[in-house]
Amino acid sequence: SEMCIRDSINAEYGVQRICKYPLFLNDLLRNTTVTDLDYTMLSNALAKIEEVVSSINEGKRVAEQIDKVMQIQNDVDGVINLVAPTRRFVYEGKLNLGPTEESAQPVHVFLLNDIVIIAKERQASYISFVKTMTLTLAHVPTFELRNKIMLNDLEIAPAPNGFILINVDDFFIFQATKDEAAKWIDLFSETKKKLKLIINANK
C-alpha cells in the first residue's frame, strides 16, 4: 500500500542519516581540543554511533545474503528447501567442468557457507519456449541442477589447468585460469574453515 511504501522510504532515509553521523562527529572532534569539556562526550558518542552503524551494515549484509540464497532457489530448477536461517551466499561464477579443455562443459557454480551447487545454464531460447508453450509470465528457472554437495564432504586441490573438488563418491575437475582457480581455492578453504569452527562449537 501507499502507506507501507512511505514507511519503507522513511525507514531507509533514517538509516542513511544514521550512517552519516560518524562523519559529522569526526568533524566535530577534529575541531575540538582534547582539553575541551565536550571532547570526552563527543568521543564516547562517536564510539557508540560507530557500533550502531556497524550493526546496521552487518544486518544489511546478512539480509542481502539471504535474498541471494532465495534467488538461487528460484533460479535453479531442482533445488528445494535451500533457504535456511544460517545459510549464506558466499560466491558464484562460470566455470568449465571436465578433465580437459576440449571435453569441458560450461557450468555455473554457487558456493554457499555449507553447500556447493553445480548447475547447467539453460538457453534463452528454451526459457522463451517454455513461457510460450505454458502461456505464463511466471518465472522460469535459469539453471538446471547438476550436483548439490555438502561443503563439509568436499576437499579442494589445485589441478594442472584449474582445480578439483573431491568427495567420497565423486570428483569434479574444473578448467579455470590460474587467478580464477586461486580465488576459488582461497574462498572454498576459508569458507570450509569457518564451517568446521561452527560445527565444532556446536558439538
C-alpha positions in Angstrom: 0.0 0.0 0.0 1.0 3.7 -0.3 1.4 3.9 3.5 3.8 0.8 3.5 5.8 2.3 0.7 6.1 5.7 2.5 7.1 4.0 5.8 9.8 2.0 3.9 11.2 5.1 2.3 11.2 6.9 5.7 13.0 4.0 7.4 15.6 3.8 4.6 16.1 7.6 4.9 16.5 7.3 8.6 19.2 4.6 8.3 21.1 6.7 5.7 21.1 9.6 8.1 22.4 7.5 11.0 25.2 6.2 8.8 26.4 9.8 8.2 26.6 10.7 11.9 30.2 9.3 12.3 31.4 11.7 9.7 29.7 14.6 11.4 31.1 13.6 14.9 34.6 13.1 13.4 34.5 16.7 12.0 33.4 18.0 15.4 36.2 16.1 17.2 38.8 17.4 14.8 37.7 20.9 15.7 37.6 20.3 19.4 40.7 20.4 21.6 41.4 17.5 23.9 41.2 19.7 26.9 37.7 20.8 26.0 34.9 19.6 28.3 33.0 18.3 25.3 35.8 16.2 23.9 35.2 13.1 26.0 31.5 13.3 25.5 31.9 13.5 21.7 34.4 10.6 21.7 32.0 8.4 23.6 29.2 9.4 21.3 31.3 8.6 18.2 32.2 5.2 19.6 28.6 4.3 20.3 27.3 5.5 16.9 30.0 3.6 15.1 28.8 0.4 16.9 25.3 1.2 15.7 26.4 1.8 12.1 28.5 -1.4 12.2 25.4 -3.4 13.4 23.2 -1.8 10.7 25.7 -2.6 8.0 26.1 -6.2 9.2 22.3 -6.6 9.2 22.1 -5.3 5.7 24.9 -7.7 4.6 23.1 -10.7 6.1 19.8 -9.6 4.5 21.4 -9.4 1.1 23.0 -12.8 1.5 19.6 -14.4 2.5 18.0 -12.7 -0.5 20.7 -14.2 -2.7 20.0 -17.7 -1.4 16.3 -17.2 -2.1 17.2 -16.0 -5.7 19.4 -19.2 -6.2 16.5 -21.4 -5.0 14.2 -19.7 -7.6 16.8 -19.7 -10.4 18.0 -23.3 -10.2 15.4 -25.9 -11.2 15.7 -29.0 -8.9 16.8 -27.0 -5.8 14.3 -27.1 -3.0 14.4 -26.0 0.7 17.6 -24.1 0.1 16.7 -21.2 2.3 17.7 -21.8 6.0 18.2 -19.4 8.9 22.0 -19.9 9.0 22.6 -20.4 5.2 24.6 -17.7 3.5 25.7 -17.0 -0.1 29.5 -16.7 -0.5 30.4 -16.6 -4.2 29.4 -17.7 -7.7 30.9 -18.0 -11.1 31.0 -19.6 -14.5 33.5 -22.4 -14.9 34.1 -25.3 -17.3 33.6 -28.8 -15.9 35.6 -31.7 -17.4 39.0 -33.4 -17.4 40.3 -31.5 -20.4 39.7 -28.1 -22.0 38.3 -29.9 -25.1 35.8 -32.0 -23.2 34.8 -29.5 -20.5 31.2 -28.2 -20.4 30.2 -24.8 -19.1 28.6 -24.8 -15.7 27.6 -22.2 -13.1 28.9 -22.9 -9.5 27.4 -21.4 -6.4 29.4 -21.5 -3.2 27.3 -21.2 0.0 28.6 -21.4 3.5 27.6 -25.1 3.8 26.7 -26.2 0.3 28.2 -26.2 -3.2 25.8 -26.2 -6.1 26.8 -27.0 -9.7 24.2 -26.0 -12.3 23.8 -26.0 -16.0 22.7 -22.7 -17.6 19.6 -23.0 -19.8 19.5 -21.4 -23.2 17.4 -18.3 -23.5 15.6 -20.0 -26.4 14.5 -22.8 -24.0 13.2 -20.3 -21.4 11.3 -18.4 -24.1 9.8 -21.6 -25.5 8.6 -22.7 -22.0 6.9 -19.3 -21.5 5.3 -19.5 -24.9 4.0 -23.1 -24.5 2.7 -22.5 -21.0 1.3 -19.1 -21.8 2.7 -17.8 -18.5 4.6 -14.8 -17.3 5.8 -16.7 -14.2 9.5 -17.0 -13.5 11.2 -19.9 -15.4 14.4 -21.1 -13.7 17.6 -20.0 -15.5 19.6 -23.0 -14.4 19.2 -26.8 -14.1 20.6 -28.5 -11.1 23.5 -30.9 -11.8 25.0 -31.5 -8.4 24.4 -30.3 -4.8 27.1 -31.3 -2.4 27.5 -30.6 1.3 30.6 -28.4 1.8 31.9 -30.5 4.7 32.0 -33.6 2.4 34.3 -31.9 -0.1 38.1 -31.3 -0.4 39.6 -28.9 -3.0 43.0 -29.1 -4.6 44.9 -27.4 -7.5 44.8 -29.1 -10.9 47.1 -28.5 -13.9 44.5 -26.2 -15.6 42.2 -25.3 -12.8 41.2 -27.1 -9.6 39.4 -30.2 -8.5 36.6 -30.9 -5.9 36.8 -34.3 -4.3 34.3 -36.2 -2.1 33.8 -39.8 -1.2 31.7 -40.7 -4.2 32.9 -38.5 -7.0 35.3 -35.8 -8.1 34.8 -32.7 -10.3 37.6 -31.2 -12.4 37.2 -27.5 -13.3 39.1 -25.8 -16.0 40.0 -22.3 -15.0 42.7 -19.6 -15.3 45.4 -19.5 -12.6 43.8 -16.5 -11.0 40.3 -18.0 -11.1 41.5 -21.2 -9.6 43.4 -19.4 -6.8 40.3 -17.4 -5.9 38.1 -20.4 -5.7 40.6 -22.4 -3.7 41.0 -19.5 -1.2 37.3 -18.9 -0.8 36.5 -22.6 -0.6 39.2 -23.2 2.1 38.2 -20.1 4.1 34.5 -21.0 4.0 35.1 -24.6 5.0 37.3 -23.5 7.9 34.5 -21.3 9.2 32.0 -24.1 8.8 34.2 -26.5 10.8 34.5 -24.0 13.6 30.8 -23.7 13.8 30.3 -27.5 13.7 32.9 -28.0 16.5 31.4 -25.2 18.6 28.0 -26.9 18.5 29.3 -30.4 19.5 
